[in-house]
Amino acid sequence: MKVLHVFKTYFPDTFGGIEQCIYQLCKGGGEYGVEGQVLCVSTQRSGSLFFEGHRVFYAKSNFTLLSTPFSLSIILSLRKLVAQVDIVHYHFPWPFMDVAHFLVRCDKPVVISYHSDIVKQRWTLELYRPLMNRFLSSASAIVASSPNYLESSPVLQKYKDKVSVIPIGLDKNSFPVPTPKRMLYWRSRLSPRFFLFVGVLRYYKGLHTLLEAAKKCGYPIVIAGSGPEEERLKEQVIELGLANVLFVGQVSDEDKVALLTLCTATVFPSHLRSEAFGISLVESAMYARPMICCEIGTGTTYINIDQLTGFVVPPEDSNSLAIAMCKMWEDSDACYAMGQAAFIRYKEMFTSESMARRYAELYRDLL
């Protein structure tokens, strides 16, 4: 069975949660007779290449508007590839994808993984809504990544009869084991205990609240990642006079695993629904680390269960966040127990194997 995944970007150009989801499906699908291919837009390359066992097709981007890349060549590529596969699997949102789908007149079963509501461009959403509704209506099946998001999304509620819930999963074996040299490097740079944030530094990550909490609790905090908010956050560190926050920039997978192995707990203070799932939380659970996140009605509190795998606090509430960090810091036994509970939950619900198997069952049902 051949499945074509379609999204606006992919590895190795960009490394986000949706790209990770597609990657894990392509890597894990082979065990269930699913051959995954990827079609995306790129500003860096065109043509195709094999990326860790699966074929990726890159269409040249013509321009980008409101975070949406436009590509005329992807329409021709989509038409050609649709004829060669059994299932077309779109990863929403990407409005230009909807246009391409209808221009190609796709006649194969269509799966749409609904990764997020459109949150930031609300005024353009009203213009896009008719096309979006037509696109979602045309799908053979829609997948939400958590029951929380299904229940809290007014868009998904309209299509509830065709929505399945399949959480995004990760394969721990696909992550590198840090060398003793890298572990020694990080131990020499960092405090013996610290809180960790890993992710792209975007507007919805709530890191301004984490810095306010850092002022109140004083514990060491490591922020791994880069992004559009980086300079503003560093300015806030200076304004608050913080000496307990360390920015280490974007890190490799090996270094990320080293940091997850060494940290006391992870903090994920995203405060807007643009954070639809939280791959970083799955990574934290995969390495048996307790978590602190915010209740925003999305998958973050499906992964992290309050008082079981960590703590859940109100969004943009630095006092509650600081209190949760204090509880975790001061009670090592409870912290360890939460980490173990997080790992058990990962094994039960958030493995790549489980995700690939459930998608393969969905594909076969449609065929």
FITIMAR-891405 format. One record per residue (C-alpha): residue in one letter; z negated, y negated, x. Coordinates in steps of 0.5 Angstrom, whole numbers, plus 500, padded with zeros to 3 digits. Example, Ala and Ser with C-alpha at 12.3 -4.5 7.8 and 13.67 -1.06 7.14 Angstrom:
residues 2
A484509525;S486502527;
end
This chain:
residues 367
M500500500;K502493503;V498487501;L500480503;H495475504;V497468503;F492462505;K493455508;T491457515;Y489463519;F486465526;P487463532;D489456529;T482456525;F476459524;G473459518;G470463512;I476464508;E480466515;Q474471517;C474474510;I482475511;Y481478518;Q476483515;L480485510;C486486514;K482490519;G478494514;G483496509;G487501514;E481506512;Y483506505;G491506506;V492498505;E496495510;G495487511;Q499482513;V498474513;L502468511;C500461513;V501454515;S501452522;T501446526;Q501450533;R506455532;S512459528;G515465527;S510472527;L505475532;F501481532;F493479531;E488485533;G492490529;H496486523;R502482523;V501474521;F507470519;Y506462521;A510457517;K511450520;S507445517;N511439515;F505434513;T498434511;L495430505;L488430502;S487436506;T493440504;P498442508;F505442506;S511447508;L518448506;S519454510;I513457507;I517458501;L523462504;S518466508;L514468501;R520469498;K522474503;L515477504;V514478497;A520483496;Q517487502;V509488499;D506491493;I501486492;V500479493;H493476495;Y492469494;H486465497;F484459493;P484453493;W490451496;P495447491;F501447495;M500455494;D501454487;V507451487;A510456492;H508462488;F512459482;L518457486;V518464489;R517467482;C513472484;D514479480;K508483484;P501484482;V497478484;V490477486;I487471487;S480470491;Y477464488;H473462494;S471455492;D471450486;I475443488;V469439490;K471433494;Q478431491;R475430484;W480424482;T486429484;L483435481;E485432474;L492431476;Y492438479;R488441473;P495443469;L498447475;M491450477;N490453470;R497456470;F496459477;L490462475;S492464468;S498468472;A494472476;S493479475;A486479477;I481474480;V475475485;A469471486;S465472492;S458472488;P455473481;N452466482;Y458462483;L462466477;E456463473;S456456475;S463455476;P466452469;V473454472;L471461473;Q468461466;K475460463;Y477466466;K471471466;D475477463;K479478469;V474476474;S471481479;V465480484;I466482491;P462479496;I465478503;G463483508;L463483516;D463489521;K458488526;N462493530;S467487531;F462482534;P462483542;V455485545;P453479550;T452481557;P446480560;K449474564;R450471558;M443472555;L440470561;Y444463561;W441462554;R434464555;S434459561;R437453557;L433454551;S426454548;P423461547;R423460540;F428456536;F431455529;L439456529;F444453525;V451455526;G458453523;V463447523;L459440522;R462438515;Y460433510;Y457438506;K453442511;G446438509;L445437517;H443430516;T437433512;L435438517;L435432522;E430429518;A426435517;A426436525;K423429525;K417432521;C416439524;G418438531;Y420445532;P426446537;I433446533;V439449536;I446446533;A452451535;G459448532;S463442532;G467438527;P468431523;E460430522;E458431530;E458424532;R455421526;L449427527;K448425534;E447418532;Q442420527;V438424533;I438417537;E436413531;L430418529;G428419536;L429426536;A428430543;N427437539;V435438537;L440441542;F447440540;V451446544;G458445541;Q463450539;V461457542;S464464543;D463470538;E459473544;D455466545;K454466538;V451473538;A446471543;L444465540;L443470533;T439475537;L434470541;C433465535;T427465531;A430464524;T437461522;V437454517;F443453513;P442447509;S448446505;H447441499;L454441496;R458446492;S463446497;E459451501;A461457496;F458463500;G456462507;I459467512;S454464517;L448467512;V451474512;E452474520;S444472520;A442478516;M447482520;Y442481526;A436481522;R434474522;P430471516;M434465513;I432458510;C438455505;C438451499;E439452492;I446450490;G448455485;T453459490;G453465494;T448462499;T442464494;Y446471493;I445473500;N438469502;I433471496;D427467496;Q421470499;L424476501;T430475506;G427468507;F426461504;V430457499;V429450498;P432444494;P438441497;E437434501;D429435501;S427434508;N420435506;S421442503;L425444508;A420442514;I415446510;A419452510;M420452517;C413451518;K411457514;M416461518;W414459525;E407460524;D407467520;S411471525;D409478521;A412475515;C418472519;Y420479522;A419482515;M424477512;G429479518;Q428486516;A429485509;A435481510;F438487515;I437492509;R441487504;Y446486509;K447494510;E447495502;M452489500;F455485505;T459490510;S466489511;E467497509;S464495502;M469489501;A475493504;R473499499;R472495493;Y479491494;A483497495;E480500488;L482493485;Y489494488;R490501486;D488499479;L493494478;L498498481;
end
